[in-house]
Amino acid sequence: MTSKKKGFHGGTKRKRFEKKSNAAAPPVVEEKSVQRLMLQSISIFIAVMAVGFLLLKFHLYSSKAVTTTWDAKVMNTNNENRTKISELFELACNRTQNGVPLAQCNLDDFAFNDETRTVFAKRAISKDQTLIRILPELNLNIMTALGDPRIEKLLTSFPISDRSEKPPYVVIMSIYLVLEKNRLLSHNDDDLSPRDQFFRGYFNYIPTLENFLSFYPLAQKIFAMKDDFFRNGGIQEVDNLPFTPISDQMDMKIAREILYDYKKISERSSKDFESKVSFEDFAWAAMIIRTRCFKNGSPHGISVLPLMDFLNDKADANAHLNRIELILQMISAKDIEAGEELLFTYGDLEDQKRLHDYGYVKTNGFESSLATLAPYHPPDFASASTQLMKYLNFGDGYQECPNIEERKTDDGIFQHVKFQLLSRISKDLKYWVVKIPPSYNGKKKSLKVSKYAMTMCRLLALTHRDYDGEAFSVLHTMSSNPKATTLSSDSDSLEYRANHVLERLATETAFELRKILAPLMGRGEEEEINDIEVEVKRRLESKKLDPESPVGMRAHVLSTEVHSLQRIIAIAQKNKNYYLAKKQRKLDRGESVNEEDYVVRMKPCTLTKVESNFIPFQPGNVIKL
């Protein structure tokens, strides 16, 4: 305000001019000089204010970018020739094809920061206002792909629905995106329709394979597995793996599906298929679909929706998707101020799922997380009998460790039945995972271990004495009836042992995660790692470890899971103390208590060998009791 006053009035400069030119020039000349000087001052002031306004406006739009997603990471590579987000809005909102607009949107509603690839409200927007309406011309879905004669020709060449009765839409759309991208990027704009000109710019905007490989864990996992997969004829050795973090399991599972799909397609198609659709292009398209598609609630499942997929992610979003028949539109969810970034929610995702699906994490500590309780095997993959045996090798509830090979004793038969059931459910992730709610302003929401995770803990802690001596029948029912998916609470002693199993699994898993974190933090095998998650948090907060780098994101996800497991350990210990207190009150009242029911171990018994004729659970292979 001070500079504005001086520049506008110019009073001080006028007085100084009058003193210096006192009667040296005619009064008329002096007045003209003063007027000229005043005009110059005003002109300079206006120019300075204009520049200042533009800088302020730029700062307003850039400083309100409250999210950082993988889409902005595309700018980290050489993108001099990439299409700008403002250019794509210009093409979509102002162009028509055959008299029909490509999209219905008002450019006066939007401002853009092409450097950070973000979209802002240019003016105030009221709640429930339609921001973008995507017409069928710009909606890429499975019907678009199936209507393409190139896809139809490919589909008649080979069946690609081996995995289910329904066609694998993701596979078909991946092929379609590759064919469209290669067609459009090989043409000049002059040869293309307005729609094709838009999608040519769109394909030049979205991430390339090089971009994905620079930050997306799934891309890195695909190409790490690729050579071995094709060298071994498509047989990927992923069974009997040691402990694997759940984020890695997610990536491995999808990577194997993408590799498998391409192998089957290339085997059953014409010889020139691989020249038209390379594996690199196919993998790129599959990742575009995973990271940019919307689940639109239509019979066609998923859609690629340009313009809408430019919006960044925030849980408390100010825009949401609405579908009216074949038209999809983005609606303002609340009143939006001018200069505020337009945001869409990607869903309530845990840290590991967000990293797996989109290649980025939020390090504000407000996100939910997953914690696994499987320190001896990766639940998403088949495991050896020796891996699963480790879970039963603690003998909780027994003074002496039971031997599973003693098939003629009650204990031996019972442990065998437990192993059968464990083999059946060991690949079902819900029995091994606990969802940890987020914390807000330092306050942690209450954590409740799921009924499935507690079922696994009860199964591992179960003795033949539980359920009033009917534990055999309970296990048999659950083994033979697919609808019986949980074990209910039975007694204080079983709940005490189950919570001890919970504590033990969480402790062992946290130790395995710390071993993976240690080399990321530069610690050697002999160094102390019990506080490694604290060091990770400190480095991320101080930016000594870049939270947006692949190493920083992986360290954040793993350390968050360790913190989550510590919360589970605390809950298990609290519950154990509760049941021990109840036991003591019974003893104080003179009631009888079987002390063996409260026997627990933190270290395993001597691991027994599985008999050569020991057959893990198969459907119909249940011991008759």
Sequence and secondary structure as in RCSB ss.txt:
>XXXX:A:sequence
MTSKKKGFHGGTKRKRFEKKSNAAAPPVVEEKSVQRLMLQSISIFIAVMAVGFLLLKFHLYSSKAVTTTWDAKVM
NTNNENRTKISELFELACNRTQNGVPLAQCNLDDFAFNDETRTVFAKRAISKDQTLIRILPELNLNIMTALGDPR
IEKLLTSFPISDRSEKPPYVVIMSIYLVLEKNRLLSHNDDDLSPRDQFFRGYFNYIPTLENFLSFYPLAQKIFAM
KDDFFRNGGIQEVDNLPFTPISDQMDMKIAREILYDYKKISERSSKDFESKVSFEDFAWAAMIIRTRCFKNGSPH
GISVLPLMDFLNDKADANAHLNRIELILQMISAKDIEAGEELLFTYGDLEDQKRLHDYGYVKTNGFESSLATLAP
YHPPDFASASTQLMKYLNFGDGYQECPNIEERKTDDGIFQHVKFQLLSRISKDLKYWVVKIPPSYNGKKKSLKVS
KYAMTMCRLLALTHRDYDGEAFSVLHTMSSNPKATTLSSDSDSLEYRANHVLERLATETAFELRKILAPLMGRGE
EEEINDIEVEVKRRLESKKLDPESPVGMRAHVLSTEVHSLQRIIAIAQKNKNYYLAKKQRKLDRGESVNEEDYVV
RMKPCTLTKVESNFIPFQPGNVIKL
>XXXX:A:secstr
 HHHHHHHH HHHHHHHHHHTTTTS HHHHHHHHHHHHHHHHHHHHHHHHHHHHHHHHHHHHHT     HHHHGG
GS  TTS  HHHHHHHHHH EETTEESEE  GGGEEEETTTTEEEESS B TT EEEEE GGG EEHHHHHTSHH
HHHHHHH     SSSS  HHHHHHHHHHHHHHHHHTS GGGS HHHHHHHHHHTTS  HHHHHHH HHHHHHHHH
HHHHHHTTT    TT     HHHHHHHHHHHHHHHHHHHHHHHS TTHHHHS HHHHHHHHHHHHHHEEE SSTT
 EEE TTGGGSEE SS SEEEEEETTEEEEEESS B TT B EE   S  HHHHHHHHS    SS S EEEE  S
SS TTS   HHHHHHHHTT TT SS   TT TTSHHHHHHHHHHHHHHHHTT GGGTEEEE  EETTEE      
HHHHHHHHHHH  TTTTTTTHHHHHHHHHH TT        HHHHHHHHHHHHHHHHHHHHHHHHHHHHHTT  T
TS  TTHHHHHHHHHHTTSS TTSHHHHHHHHHHHHHHHHHHHHHHHHHHHHHHHHHHHHHHHTT    GGGG  
 SS        TT     TT     
